[in-house]
Amino acid sequence: MKNKLKELRQKENISQDDLATILKVSRQTINSIETGKFDPSLTLVMKMTKHFAVALEEIFIYEEKK
């Protein structure tokens, strides 16, 4: 799943470490989400939408696999 997490994080001028601390996950988790290697749980997605004050669709872009 594609996402705009890196863009939102950079817009706030916070590091992966900072966001990981805020969301109570590891920096590696943030990196894996940003690079598309890991799809976060619904709970983590809800924490992200609340932190950035945006809708889920403003962070994640769903694309069906062929």
N, CA, C and O atoms as a Maestro MAE file, in Angstrom:
{
 s_m_m2io_version
 :::
 2.0.0
}

f_m_ct {
 s_m_title
 :::
 protein
 m_atom[264] {
  # First column is atom index #
  i_m_mmod_type
  r_m_x_coord
  r_m_y_coord
  r_m_z_coord
  i_m_residue_number
  s_m_chain_name
  s_m_pdb_residue_name
  s_m_pdb_atom_name
  i_m_atomic_number
  :::
  1 25 0.849 -1.171 0.000 1 A "MET " " N  " 7
  2 3 0.000 0.000 0.000 1 A "MET " " CA " 6
  3 2 0.900 1.241 0.000 1 A "MET " " C  " 6
  4 15 1.814 1.360 0.816 1 A "MET " " O  " 8
  5 25 0.630 2.145 -0.912 2 A "LYS " " N  " 7
  6 3 1.406 3.387 -0.956 2 A "LYS " " CA " 6
  7 2 0.914 4.323 0.141 2 A "LYS " " C  " 6
  8 15 -0.222 4.227 0.605 2 A "LYS " " O  " 8
  9 25 1.801 5.231 0.544 3 A "ASN " " N  " 7
  10 3 1.405 6.172 1.581 3 A "ASN " " CA " 6
  11 2 2.178 7.484 1.467 3 A "ASN " " C  " 6
  12 15 3.186 7.579 0.767 3 A "ASN " " O  " 8
  13 25 1.676 8.482 2.171 4 A "LYS " " N  " 7
  14 3 2.281 9.812 2.186 4 A "LYS " " CA " 6
  15 2 2.826 10.138 3.579 4 A "LYS " " C  " 6
  16 15 2.954 11.305 3.950 4 A "LYS " " O  " 8
  17 25 3.144 9.093 4.338 5 A "LEU " " N  " 7
  18 3 3.601 9.296 5.702 5 A "LEU " " CA " 6
  19 2 4.871 10.144 5.762 5 A "LEU " " C  " 6
  20 15 4.979 11.043 6.595 5 A "LEU " " O  " 8
  21 25 5.816 9.864 4.894 6 A "LYS " " N  " 7
  22 3 7.076 10.618 4.887 6 A "LYS " " CA " 6
  23 2 6.807 12.100 4.612 6 A "LYS " " C  " 6
  24 15 7.380 12.971 5.267 6 A "LYS " " O  " 8
  25 25 5.943 12.378 3.650 7 A "GLU " " N  " 7
  26 3 5.619 13.772 3.325 7 A "GLU " " CA " 6
  27 2 4.986 14.481 4.518 7 A "GLU " " C  " 6
  28 15 5.352 15.612 4.838 7 A "GLU " " O  " 8
  29 25 4.042 13.822 5.171 8 A "LEU " " N  " 7
  30 3 3.384 14.433 6.335 8 A "LEU " " CA " 6
  31 2 4.378 14.652 7.469 8 A "LEU " " C  " 6
  32 15 4.355 15.685 8.137 8 A "LEU " " O  " 8
  33 25 5.245 13.674 7.677 9 A "ARG " " N  " 7
  34 3 6.247 13.778 8.736 9 A "ARG " " CA " 6
  35 2 7.209 14.935 8.451 9 A "ARG " " C  " 6
  36 15 7.528 15.718 9.346 9 A "ARG " " O  " 8
  37 25 7.666 15.038 7.208 10 A "GLN " " N  " 7
  38 3 8.596 16.105 6.846 10 A "GLN " " CA " 6
  39 2 7.934 17.479 6.906 10 A "GLN " " C  " 6
  40 15 8.583 18.474 7.230 10 A "GLN " " O  " 8
  41 25 6.639 17.530 6.592 11 A "LYS " " N  " 7
  42 3 5.902 18.784 6.672 11 A "LYS " " CA " 6
  43 2 5.901 19.315 8.110 11 A "LYS " " C  " 6
  44 15 5.963 20.523 8.339 11 A "LYS " " O  " 8
  45 25 5.831 18.394 9.068 12 A "GLU " " N  " 7
  46 3 5.877 18.759 10.493 12 A "GLU " " CA " 6
  47 2 7.308 18.938 10.992 12 A "GLU " " C  " 6
  48 15 7.539 19.349 12.129 12 A "GLU " " O  " 8
  49 25 8.258 18.622 10.120 13 A "ASN " " N  " 7
  50 3 9.675 18.741 10.463 13 A "ASN " " CA " 6
  51 2 10.043 17.867 11.669 13 A "ASN " " C  " 6
  52 15 10.727 18.309 12.592 13 A "ASN " " O  " 8
  53 25 9.566 16.604 11.633 14 A "ILE " " N  " 7
  54 3 9.921 15.672 12.693 14 A "ILE " " CA " 6
  55 2 10.626 14.460 12.078 14 A "ILE " " C  " 6
  56 15 10.360 14.089 10.935 14 A "ILE " " O  " 8
  57 25 11.507 13.864 12.834 15 A "SER " " N  " 7
  58 3 12.267 12.704 12.371 15 A "SER " " CA " 6
  59 2 11.447 11.430 12.508 15 A "SER " " C  " 6
  60 15 10.383 11.418 13.127 15 A "SER " " O  " 8
  61 25 11.961 10.368 11.923 16 A "GLN " " N  " 7
  62 3 11.320 9.063 12.105 16 A "GLN " " CA " 6
  63 2 11.325 8.687 13.582 16 A "GLN " " C  " 6
  64 15 10.347 8.139 14.090 16 A "GLN " " O  " 8
  65 25 12.422 8.981 14.269 17 A "ASP " " N  " 7
  66 3 12.500 8.713 15.713 17 A "ASP " " CA " 6
  67 2 11.421 9.464 16.478 17 A "ASP " " C  " 6
  68 15 10.771 8.901 17.360 17 A "ASP " " O  " 8
  69 25 11.231 10.737 16.142 18 A "ASP " " N  " 7
  70 3 10.223 11.553 16.828 18 A "ASP " " CA " 6
  71 2 8.830 10.958 16.624 18 A "ASP " " C  " 6
  72 15 8.064 10.809 17.576 18 A "ASP " " O  " 8
  73 25 8.512 10.622 15.383 19 A "LEU " " N  " 7
  74 3 7.187 10.070 15.094 19 A "LEU " " CA " 6
  75 2 7.009 8.714 15.775 19 A "LEU " " C  " 6
  76 15 5.934 8.405 16.289 19 A "LEU " " O  " 8
  77 25 8.060 7.917 15.772 20 A "ALA " " N  " 7
  78 3 7.995 6.614 16.440 20 A "ALA " " CA " 6
  79 2 7.689 6.781 17.926 20 A "ALA " " C  " 6
  80 15 6.888 6.032 18.486 20 A "ALA " " O  " 8
  81 25 8.318 7.750 18.555 21 A "THR " " N  " 7
  82 3 8.074 8.018 19.973 21 A "THR " " CA " 6
  83 2 6.626 8.450 20.192 21 A "THR " " C  " 6
  84 15 5.965 7.977 21.117 21 A "THR " " O  " 8
  85 25 6.142 9.339 19.349 22 A "ILE " " N  " 7
  86 3 4.764 9.830 19.457 22 A "ILE " " CA " 6
  87 2 3.763 8.681 19.315 22 A "ILE " " C  " 6
  88 15 2.783 8.607 20.057 22 A "ILE " " O  " 8
  89 25 4.019 7.788 18.356 23 A "LEU " " N  " 7
  90 3 3.086 6.701 18.066 23 A "LEU " " CA " 6
  91 2 3.366 5.437 18.888 23 A "LEU " " C  " 6
  92 15 2.634 4.450 18.802 23 A "LEU " " O  " 8
  93 25 4.436 5.488 19.681 24 A "LYS " " N  " 7
  94 3 4.828 4.353 20.538 24 A "LYS " " CA " 6
  95 2 5.143 3.088 19.732 24 A "LYS " " C  " 6
  96 15 4.676 1.992 20.042 24 A "LYS " " O  " 8
  97 25 5.956 3.284 18.683 25 A "VAL " " N  " 7
  98 3 6.467 2.178 17.883 25 A "VAL " " CA " 6
  99 2 7.963 2.413 17.666 25 A "VAL " " C  " 6
  100 15 8.503 3.424 18.115 25 A "VAL " " O  " 8
  101 25 8.624 1.493 16.988 26 A "SER " " N  " 7
  102 3 10.056 1.674 16.722 26 A "SER " " CA " 6
  103 2 10.276 2.537 15.482 26 A "SER " " C  " 6
  104 15 9.384 2.682 14.647 26 A "SER " " O  " 8
  105 25 11.472 3.105 15.374 27 A "ARG " " N  " 7
  106 3 11.832 3.868 14.190 27 A "ARG " " CA " 6
  107 2 11.813 2.960 12.969 27 A "ARG " " C  " 6
  108 15 11.459 3.393 11.873 27 A "ARG " " O  " 8
  109 25 12.196 1.691 13.160 28 A "GLN " " N  " 7
  110 3 12.194 0.734 12.060 28 A "GLN " " CA " 6
  111 2 10.777 0.525 11.522 28 A "GLN " " C  " 6
  112 15 10.591 0.339 10.320 28 A "GLN " " O  " 8
  113 25 9.791 0.556 12.398 29 A "THR " " N  " 7
  114 3 8.400 0.421 11.963 29 A "THR " " CA " 6
  115 2 8.013 1.589 11.067 29 A "THR " " C  " 6
  116 15 7.402 1.399 10.015 29 A "THR " " O  " 8
  117 25 8.374 2.799 11.489 30 A "ILE " " N  " 7
  118 3 8.073 3.997 10.682 30 A "ILE " " CA " 6
  119 2 8.765 3.894 9.329 30 A "ILE " " C  " 6
  120 15 8.156 4.170 8.295 30 A "ILE " " O  " 8
  121 25 10.029 3.498 9.332 31 A "ASN " " N  " 7
  122 3 10.774 3.356 8.085 31 A "ASN " " CA " 6
  123 2 10.129 2.318 7.178 31 A "ASN " " C  " 6
  124 15 9.996 2.542 5.975 31 A "ASN " " O  " 8
  125 25 9.733 1.202 7.736 32 A "SER " " N  " 7
  126 3 9.116 0.133 6.949 32 A "SER " " CA " 6
  127 2 7.776 0.568 6.355 32 A "SER " " C  " 6
  128 15 7.439 0.186 5.234 32 A "SER " " O  " 8
  129 25 7.023 1.354 7.093 33 A "ILE " " N  " 7
  130 3 5.750 1.868 6.565 33 A "ILE " " CA " 6
  131 2 6.023 2.855 5.440 33 A "ILE " " C  " 6
  132 15 5.398 2.784 4.382 33 A "ILE " " O  " 8
  133 25 6.954 3.774 5.665 34 A "GLU " " N  " 7
  134 3 7.266 4.791 4.649 34 A "GLU " " CA " 6
  135 2 7.766 4.169 3.349 34 A "GLU " " C  " 6
  136 15 7.470 4.677 2.267 34 A "GLU " " O  " 8
  137 25 8.514 3.082 3.443 35 A "THR " " N  " 7
  138 3 9.065 2.452 2.237 35 A "THR " " CA " 6
  139 2 8.130 1.402 1.641 35 A "THR " " C  " 6
  140 15 8.465 0.770 0.640 35 A "THR " " O  " 8
  141 25 6.958 1.213 2.253 36 A "GLY " " N  " 7
  142 3 5.970 0.294 1.720 36 A "GLY " " CA " 6
  143 2 6.241 -1.172 2.004 36 A "GLY " " C  " 6
  144 15 5.628 -2.050 1.396 36 A "GLY " " O  " 8
  145 25 7.161 -1.441 2.930 37 A "LYS " " N  " 7
  146 3 7.492 -2.824 3.267 37 A "LYS " " CA " 6
  147 2 6.571 -3.410 4.331 37 A "LYS " " C  " 6
  148 15 6.571 -4.620 4.558 37 A "LYS " " O  " 8
  149 25 5.790 -2.558 4.981 38 A "PHE " " N  " 7
  150 3 4.943 -3.001 6.086 38 A "PHE " " CA " 6
  151 2 3.647 -2.208 6.067 38 A "PHE " " C  " 6
  152 15 3.669 -0.982 5.951 38 A "PHE " " O  " 8
  153 25 2.521 -2.899 6.181 39 A "ASP " " N  " 7
  154 3 1.221 -2.247 6.309 39 A "ASP " " CA " 6
  155 2 0.854 -2.224 7.791 39 A "ASP " " C  " 6
  156 15 0.776 -3.275 8.426 39 A "ASP " " O  " 8
  157 25 0.629 -1.038 8.341 40 A "PRO " " N  " 7
  158 3 0.358 -0.925 9.773 40 A "PRO " " CA " 6
  159 2 -1.017 -1.462 10.164 40 A "PRO " " C  " 6
  160 15 -1.916 -1.600 9.334 40 A "PRO " " O  " 8
  161 25 -1.145 -1.757 11.442 41 A "SER " " N  " 7
  162 3 -2.437 -2.201 11.984 41 A "SER " " CA " 6
  163 2 -3.433 -1.043 11.944 41 A "SER " " C  " 6
  164 15 -3.049 0.120 11.818 41 A "SER " " O  " 8
  165 25 -4.695 -1.378 12.052 42 A "LEU " " N  " 7
  166 3 -5.737 -0.353 12.082 42 A "LEU " " CA " 6
  167 2 -5.542 0.581 13.273 42 A "LEU " " C  " 6
  168 15 -5.757 1.788 13.162 42 A "LEU " " O  " 8
  169 25 -5.138 0.028 14.400 43 A "THR " " N  " 7
  170 3 -4.897 0.853 15.600 43 A "THR " " CA " 6
  171 2 -3.813 1.887 15.319 43 A "THR " " C  " 6
  172 15 -3.969 3.057 15.669 43 A "THR " " O  " 8
  173 25 -2.723 1.470 14.694 44 A "LEU " " N  " 7
  174 3 -1.633 2.396 14.390 44 A "LEU " " CA " 6
  175 2 -2.076 3.434 13.360 44 A "LEU " " C  " 6
  176 15 -1.717 4.607 13.466 44 A "LEU " " O  " 8
  177 25 -2.846 3.011 12.376 45 A "VAL " " N  " 7
  178 3 -3.366 3.954 11.374 45 A "VAL " " CA " 6
  179 2 -4.221 5.020 12.054 45 A "VAL " " C  " 6
  180 15 -4.113 6.203 11.731 45 A "VAL " " O  " 8
  181 25 -5.063 4.608 12.986 46 A "MET " " N  " 7
  182 3 -5.917 5.567 13.700 46 A "MET " " CA " 6
  183 2 -5.070 6.561 14.501 46 A "MET " " C  " 6
  184 15 -5.406 7.744 14.566 46 A "MET " " O  " 8
  185 25 -3.986 6.096 15.105 47 A "LYS " " N  " 7
  186 3 -3.076 6.998 15.832 47 A "LYS " " CA " 6
  187 2 -2.464 8.013 14.870 47 A "LYS " " C  " 6
  188 15 -2.320 9.186 15.214 47 A "LYS " " O  " 8
  189 25 -2.103 7.565 13.669 48 A "MET " " N  " 7
  190 3 -1.518 8.460 12.663 48 A "MET " " CA " 6
  191 2 -2.521 9.519 12.219 48 A "MET " " C  " 6
  192 15 -2.190 10.702 12.143 48 A "MET " " O  " 8
  193 25 -3.751 9.088 11.927 49 A "THR " " N  " 7
  194 3 -4.755 10.057 11.471 49 A "THR " " CA " 6
  195 2 -5.045 11.083 12.561 49 A "THR " " C  " 6
  196 15 -5.251 12.263 12.276 49 A "THR " " O  " 8
  197 25 -5.059 10.628 13.801 50 A "LYS " " N  " 7
  198 3 -5.297 11.555 14.911 50 A "LYS " " CA " 6
  199 2 -4.126 12.526 15.074 50 A "LYS " " C  " 6
  200 15 -4.332 13.725 15.258 50 A "LYS " " O  " 8
  201 25 -2.902 12.008 15.008 51 A "HIS " " N  " 7
  202 3 -1.728 12.873 15.165 51 A "HIS " " CA " 6
  203 2 -1.658 13.935 14.069 51 A "HIS " " C  " 6
  204 15 -1.455 15.116 14.353 51 A "HIS " " O  " 8
  205 25 -1.826 13.511 12.821 52 A "PHE " " N  " 7
  206 3 -1.700 14.454 11.706 52 A "PHE " " CA " 6
  207 2 -3.003 15.202 11.417 52 A "PHE " " C  " 6
  208 15 -3.021 16.111 10.588 52 A "PHE " " O  " 8
  209 25 -4.082 14.830 12.088 53 A "ALA " " N  " 7
  210 3 -5.398 15.464 11.910 53 A "ALA " " CA " 6
  211 2 -5.832 15.440 10.451 53 A "ALA " " C  " 6
  212 15 -6.247 16.453 9.888 53 A "ALA " " O  " 8
  213 25 -5.724 14.246 9.850 54 A "VAL " " N  " 7
  214 3 -6.139 14.048 8.458 54 A "VAL " " CA " 6
  215 2 -6.941 12.761 8.356 54 A "VAL " " C  " 6
  216 15 -6.918 11.924 9.258 54 A "VAL " " O  " 8
  217 25 -7.645 12.618 7.250 55 A "ALA " " N  " 7
  218 3 -8.387 11.387 6.987 55 A "ALA " " CA " 6
  219 2 -7.426 10.290 6.555 55 A "ALA " " C  " 6
  220 15 -6.338 10.564 6.050 55 A "ALA " " O  " 8
  221 25 -7.833 9.068 6.756 56 A "LEU " " N  " 7
  222 3 -7.036 7.908 6.379 56 A "LEU " " CA " 6
  223 2 -6.586 8.000 4.917 56 A "LEU " " C  " 6
  224 15 -5.442 7.683 4.594 56 A "LEU " " O  " 8
  225 25 -7.485 8.430 4.047 57 A "GLU " " N  " 7
  226 3 -7.182 8.526 2.618 57 A "GLU " " CA " 6
  227 2 -6.121 9.577 2.291 57 A "GLU " " C  " 6
  228 15 -5.556 9.568 1.198 57 A "GLU " " O  " 8
  229 25 -5.851 10.471 3.224 58 A "GLU " " N  " 7
  230 3 -4.808 11.473 3.014 58 A "GLU " " CA " 6
  231 2 -3.433 10.930 3.382 58 A "GLU " " C  " 6
  232 15 -2.420 11.568 3.096 58 A "GLU " " O  " 8
  233 25 -3.387 9.764 4.009 59 A "ILE " " N  " 7
  234 3 -2.111 9.125 4.347 59 A "ILE " " CA " 6
  235 2 -1.860 7.918 3.450 59 A "ILE " " C  " 6
  236 15 -0.762 7.748 2.920 59 A "ILE " " O  " 8
  237 25 -2.882 7.080 3.284 60 A "PHE " " N  " 7
  238 3 -2.713 5.823 2.559 60 A "PHE " " CA " 6
  239 2 -3.489 5.801 1.252 60 A "PHE " " C  " 6
  240 15 -4.618 6.285 1.167 60 A "PHE " " O  " 8
  241 25 -2.849 5.224 0.230 61 A "ILE " " N  " 7
  242 3 -3.442 5.086 -1.088 61 A "ILE " " CA " 6
  243 2 -3.547 3.596 -1.387 61 A "ILE " " C  " 6
  244 15 -2.537 2.911 -1.543 61 A "ILE " " O  " 8
  245 25 -4.775 3.105 -1.467 62 A "TYR " " N  " 7
  246 3 -4.973 1.677 -1.718 62 A "TYR " " CA " 6
  247 2 -4.922 1.396 -3.198 62 A "TYR " " C  " 6
  248 15 -5.592 2.056 -3.992 62 A "TYR " " O  " 8
  249 25 -4.118 0.404 -3.571 63 A "GLU " " N  " 7
  250 3 -4.053 -0.042 -4.965 63 A "GLU " " CA " 6
  251 2 -4.207 -1.552 -4.972 63 A "GLU " " C  " 6
  252 15 -3.493 -2.259 -4.261 63 A "GLU " " O  " 8
  253 25 -5.134 -2.043 -5.773 64 A "GLU " " N  " 7
  254 3 -5.311 -3.482 -5.887 64 A "GLU " " CA " 6
  255 2 -4.131 -4.080 -6.638 64 A "GLU " " C  " 6
  256 15 -3.664 -3.533 -7.636 64 A "GLU " " O  " 8
  257 25 -3.662 -5.215 -6.135 65 A "LYS " " N  " 7
  258 3 -2.568 -5.907 -6.827 65 A "LYS " " CA " 6
  259 2 -3.124 -6.670 -8.005 65 A "LYS " " C  " 6
  260 15 -4.220 -7.228 -7.938 65 A "LYS " " O  " 8
  261 25 -2.369 -6.694 -9.081 66 A "LYS " " N  " 7
  262 3 -2.807 -7.372 -10.310 66 A "LYS " " CA " 6
  263 2 -2.481 -8.840 -10.257 66 A "LYS " " C  " 6
  264 15 -2.775 -9.572 -11.202 66 A "LYS " " O  " 8
  :::
 }
 m_bond[263] {
  # First column is bond index #
  i_m_from
  i_m_to
  i_m_order
  :::
  1 1 2 1
  2 2 3 1
  3 3 4 2
  4 3 5 1
  5 5 6 1
  6 6 7 1
  7 7 8 2
  8 7 9 1
  9 9 10 1
  10 10 11 1
  11 11 12 2
  12 11 13 1
  13 13 14 1
  14 14 15 1
  15 15 16 2
  16 15 17 1
  17 17 18 1
  18 18 19 1
  19 19 20 2
  20 19 21 1
  21 21 22 1
  22 22 23 1
  23 23 24 2
  24 23 25 1
  25 25 26 1
  26 26 27 1
  27 27 28 2
  28 27 29 1
  29 29 30 1
  30 30 31 1
  31 31 32 2
  32 31 33 1
  33 33 34 1
  34 34 35 1
  35 35 36 2
  36 35 37 1
  37 37 38 1
  38 38 39 1
  39 39 40 2
  40 39 41 1
  41 41 42 1
  42 42 43 1
  43 43 44 2
  44 43 45 1
  45 45 46 1
  46 46 47 1
  47 47 48 2
  48 47 49 1
  49 49 50 1
  50 50 51 1
  51 51 52 2
  52 51 53 1
  53 53 54 1
  54 54 55 1
  55 55 56 2
  56 55 57 1
  57 57 58 1
  58 58 59 1
  59 59 60 2
  60 59 61 1
  61 61 62 1
  62 62 63 1
  63 63 64 2
  64 63 65 1
  65 65 66 1
  66 66 67 1
  67 67 68 2
  68 67 69 1
  69 69 70 1
  70 70 71 1
  71 71 72 2
  72 71 73 1
  73 73 74 1
  74 74 75 1
  75 75 76 2
  76 75 77 1
  77 77 78 1
  78 78 79 1
  79 79 80 2
  80 79 81 1
  81 81 82 1
  82 82 83 1
  83 83 84 2
  84 83 85 1
  85 85 86 1
  86 86 87 1
  87 87 88 2
  88 87 89 1
  89 89 90 1
  90 90 91 1
  91 91 92 2
  92 91 93 1
  93 93 94 1
  94 94 95 1
  95 95 96 2
  96 95 97 1
  97 97 98 1
  98 98 99 1
  99 99 100 2
  100 99 101 1
  101 101 102 1
  102 102 103 1
  103 103 104 2
  104 103 105 1
  105 105 106 1
  106 106 107 1
  107 107 108 2
  108 107 109 1
  109 109 110 1
  110 110 111 1
  111 111 112 2
  112 111 113 1
  113 113 114 1
  114 114 115 1
  115 115 116 2
  116 115 117 1
  117 117 118 1
  118 118 119 1
  119 119 120 2
  120 119 121 1
  121 121 122 1
  122 122 123 1
  123 123 124 2
  124 123 125 1
  125 125 126 1
  126 126 127 1
  127 127 128 2
  128 127 129 1
  129 129 130 1
  130 130 131 1
  131 131 132 2
  132 131 133 1
  133 133 134 1
  134 134 135 1
  135 135 136 2
  136 135 137 1
  137 137 138 1
  138 138 139 1
  139 139 140 2
  140 139 141 1
  141 141 142 1
  142 142 143 1
  143 143 144 2
  144 143 145 1
  145 145 146 1
  146 146 147 1
  147 147 148 2
  148 147 149 1
  149 149 150 1
  150 150 151 1
  151 151 152 2
  152 151 153 1
  153 153 154 1
  154 154 155 1
  155 155 156 2
  156 155 157 1
  157 157 158 1
  158 158 159 1
  159 159 160 2
  160 159 161 1
  161 161 162 1
  162 162 163 1
  163 163 164 2
  164 163 165 1
  165 165 166 1
  166 166 167 1
  167 167 168 2
  168 167 169 1
  169 169 170 1
  170 170 171 1
  171 171 172 2
  172 171 173 1
  173 173 174 1
  174 174 175 1
  175 175 176 2
  176 175 177 1
  177 177 178 1
  178 178 179 1
  179 179 180 2
  180 179 181 1
  181 181 182 1
  182 182 183 1
  183 183 184 2
  184 183 185 1
  185 185 186 1
  186 186 187 1
  187 187 188 2
  188 187 189 1
  189 189 190 1
  190 190 191 1
  191 191 192 2
  192 191 193 1
  193 193 194 1
  194 194 195 1
  195 195 196 2
  196 195 197 1
  197 197 198 1
  198 198 199 1
  199 199 200 2
  200 199 201 1
  201 201 202 1
  202 202 203 1
  203 203 204 2
  204 203 205 1
  205 205 206 1
  206 206 207 1
  207 207 208 2
  208 207 209 1
  209 209 210 1
  210 210 211 1
  211 211 212 2
  212 211 213 1
  213 213 214 1
  214 214 215 1
  215 215 216 2
  216 215 217 1
  217 217 218 1
  218 218 219 1
  219 219 220 2
  220 219 221 1
  221 221 222 1
  222 222 223 1
  223 223 224 2
  224 223 225 1
  225 225 226 1
  226 226 227 1
  227 227 228 2
  228 227 229 1
  229 229 230 1
  230 230 231 1
  231 231 232 2
  232 231 233 1
  233 233 234 1
  234 234 235 1
  235 235 236 2
  236 235 237 1
  237 237 238 1
  238 238 239 1
  239 239 240 2
  240 239 241 1
  241 241 242 1
  242 242 243 1
  243 243 244 2
  244 243 245 1
  245 245 246 1
  246 246 247 1
  247 247 248 2
  248 247 249 1
  249 249 250 1
  250 250 251 1
  251 251 252 2
  252 251 253 1
  253 253 254 1
  254 254 255 1
  255 255 256 2
  256 255 257 1
  257 257 258 1
  258 258 259 1
  259 259 260 2
  260 259 261 1
  261 261 262 1
  262 262 263 1
  263 263 264 2
  :::
 }
}
